[in-house]
Amino acid sequence: MWCWRLIGASLLLLLSSQVQAAQIKNLKSEADVIPPRIELFAKYSITLNSDLEDALKNGLTLPFVYEFKLSKPRMYAWYRQVAEGFGPNAQLTQRLSYQPLTKQYRIATGGVARHFASLEEALMALGQIKNWSVLDGSDIAAEDFAGRLRLRLDSSKLPKTYQVSTIGNTNWQLESGWSDIQLRRNGDSEAVQ
């Protein structure tokens, strides 16, 4: 009897280790406040599940979005929204695709594309941003700044047929959650605590 329980537990462990969950984990979110702009630096660890990998290999482009939200100073955020008609937020979209003829992965940001030999390399590059300039024209002092950042798979930019199938499907819900941005000294890679 105990032998069957041991075999059953071993099989469950084996099966659960092969089911890979998709996740985005924030490793670092930092900012340089250099008036008249704020530059963001971030590093994420991205893991795709088999559904997302299969869709990618079958020609689907996966749109990932970095989202920045200013949380302090609040009055500046309110003023910017009222005076200029938009909120103190920013988005950066990067599209991950697979090119079957060249067997390369491609990340496109605006009109710029980069190519990678493996999915791991592409995900590593996708998970890093450097010198992303947000809130151009701002006069926020470093000591007054606080913001949040997240990275997510934007299912609203998928083809309509996929959008319908992703509703309620946790395999297609991939996001890091919001993380607070740490300040950096100019040019330093260490965050100011």
Rosetta blueprint (number, residue, H / E / L):
1 M L
2 W H
3 C H
4 W H
5 R H
6 L H
7 I H
8 G H
9 A H
10 S H
11 L H
12 L H
13 L H
14 L H
15 L H
16 S H
17 S H
18 Q H
19 V L
20 Q L
21 A L
22 A L
23 Q E
24 I E
25 K E
26 N E
27 L E
28 K E
29 S E
30 E E
31 A E
32 D E
33 V E
34 I E
35 P L
36 P L
37 R E
38 I E
39 E E
40 L E
41 F E
42 A E
43 K E
44 Y E
45 S E
46 I E
47 T E
48 L L
49 N L
50 S H
51 D H
52 L H
53 E H
54 D H
55 A H
56 L H
57 K H
58 N L
59 G L
60 L L
61 T L
62 L E
63 P E
64 F E
65 V E
66 Y E
67 E E
68 F E
69 K E
70 L E
71 S E
72 K E
73 P L
74 R H
75 M H
76 Y H
77 A H
78 W H
79 Y H
80 R H
81 Q H
82 V H
83 A H
84 E H
85 G L
86 F L
87 G L
88 P L
89 N E
90 A E
91 Q E
92 L E
93 T E
94 Q E
95 R E
96 L E
97 S E
98 Y E
99 Q E
100 P L
101 L L
102 T L
103 K L
104 Q E
105 Y E
106 R E
107 I E
108 A E
109 T E
110 G L
111 G L
112 V E
113 A E
114 R E
115 H E
116 F E
117 A L
118 S L
119 L H
120 E H
121 E H
122 A H
123 L H
124 M H
125 A H
126 L H
127 G L
128 Q E
129 I E
130 K E
131 N E
132 W E
133 S E
134 V E
135 L L
136 D L
137 G L
138 S L
139 D L
140 I L
141 A L
142 A H
143 E H
144 D H
145 F L
146 A E
147 G E
148 R E
149 L E
150 R E
151 L E
152 R E
153 L E
154 D L
155 S H
156 S H
157 K H
158 L L
159 P L
160 K H
161 T H
162 Y H
163 Q H
164 V H
165 S H
166 T H
167 I L
168 G L
169 N L
170 T H
171 N H
172 W H
173 Q L
174 L L
175 E E
176 S L
177 G L
178 W L
179 S E
180 D E
181 I L
182 Q E
183 L E
184 R E
185 R L
186 N L
187 G L
188 D L
189 S L
190 E L
191 A E
192 V E
193 Q L
